[in-house]
Amino acid sequence: MNEQFQRALQLHQSGQLRDAEIAYRQILEQNPNHADALHLLGVIAHQCGNSGDATQWIQRAIAINPNCAAYYSNLADAHRT
């Protein structure tokens, strides 16, 4: 799973948002509680201007891992738009 996540993250960081989204969703098919994949789907949604979906994805990540400050920061960003 780690290699698959790293590949998805590289796609995301290189601006290939659609491919990254597909990769994160594939991770979630195998592990629906992968908090980082949920969080980053939220980040992509926010980057694409969909703050409603962004907050839902990120809130799901927070429910799984409430100790990650980056999740809260990105949730706040999504709420600001």
For each residue, the residues with C-beta under 8 A, 3 or more apart:
1: 4 5 27 30 31 34
2: 5 6
3: 6 7
4: 1 7 8 23 26 27
5: 1 2 8 9 27 34 36 37
6: 2 3 9 10
7: 3 4 10 11 23
8: 4 5 11 12 20 23 24 26 27 37 40
9: 5 6 12 13 20 40
10: 6 7 13 14
11: 7 8 14 16 19 20 23
12: 8 9 15 16 17 20 24 40 43 44
13: 9 10
14: 10 11
15: 12
16: 11 12 19 20
17: 12 20 21 44 47 48
18: 21 22
19: 11 16 22 23
20: 8 9 11 12 16 17 23 24 40 44
21: 17 18 24 25 41 44
22: 18 19 25 26
23: 4 7 8 11 19 20 26 27
24: 8 12 20 21 27 28 37 40 41 44
25: 21 22 28 29 37 41
26: 4 8 22 23 29 30
27: 1 4 5 8 23 24 30 31 34 37
28: 24 25 31 32 34 37 38 41
29: 25 26 32
30: 1 26 27 34
31: 1 27 28 34 37
32: 28 29
33: 64
34: 1 5 27 28 30 31 37 38
35: 38 39 61 64 65 68 71
36: 5 39 40 61
37: 5 8 24 25 27 28 31 34 40 41
38: 28 34 35 41 42 57 58 60 61 64
39: 35 36 42 43 57 58 61 68 70 71 74
40: 8 9 12 20 24 36 37 43 44
41: 21 24 25 28 37 38 44 45 57
42: 38 39 45 46 53 54 55 56 57 58 61 74 75 78
43: 12 39 40 46 47 54 58 74
44: 12 17 20 21 24 40 41 47 48
45: 41 42 48 50 51 53 54 57 78
46: 42 43 49 50 51 54 74 77 78 81
47: 17 43 44
48: 17 44 45
49: 46 81
50: 45 46 53 54
51: 45 46 54 55 78 79 81
52: 55 56
53: 42 45 50 56 57
54: 42 43 45 46 50 51 57 58 74 78
55: 42 51 52 58 59 75 78 79
56: 42 52 53 59 60
57: 38 39 41 42 45 53 54 60 61
58: 38 39 42 43 54 55 61 62 71 74 75 78
59: 55 56 62 63 75
60: 38 56 57 63 64
61: 35 36 38 39 42 57 58 64 65 68 71
62: 58 59 65 66 68 71 72 75
63: 59 60 66
64: 33 35 38 60 61
65: 35 61 62 68 71
66: 62 63
67:
68: 35 39 61 62 65 71 72
69: 72 73
70: 39 73 74
71: 35 39 58 61 62 65 68 74 75
72: 62 68 69 75 76
73: 69 70 76 77
74: 39 42 43 46 54 58 70 71 77 78
75: 42 55 58 59 62 71 72 78 79
76: 72 73 79 80
77: 46 73 74 80 81
78: 42 45 46 51 54 55 58 74 75 81
79: 51 55 75 76
80: 76 77
81: 46 49 51 77 78
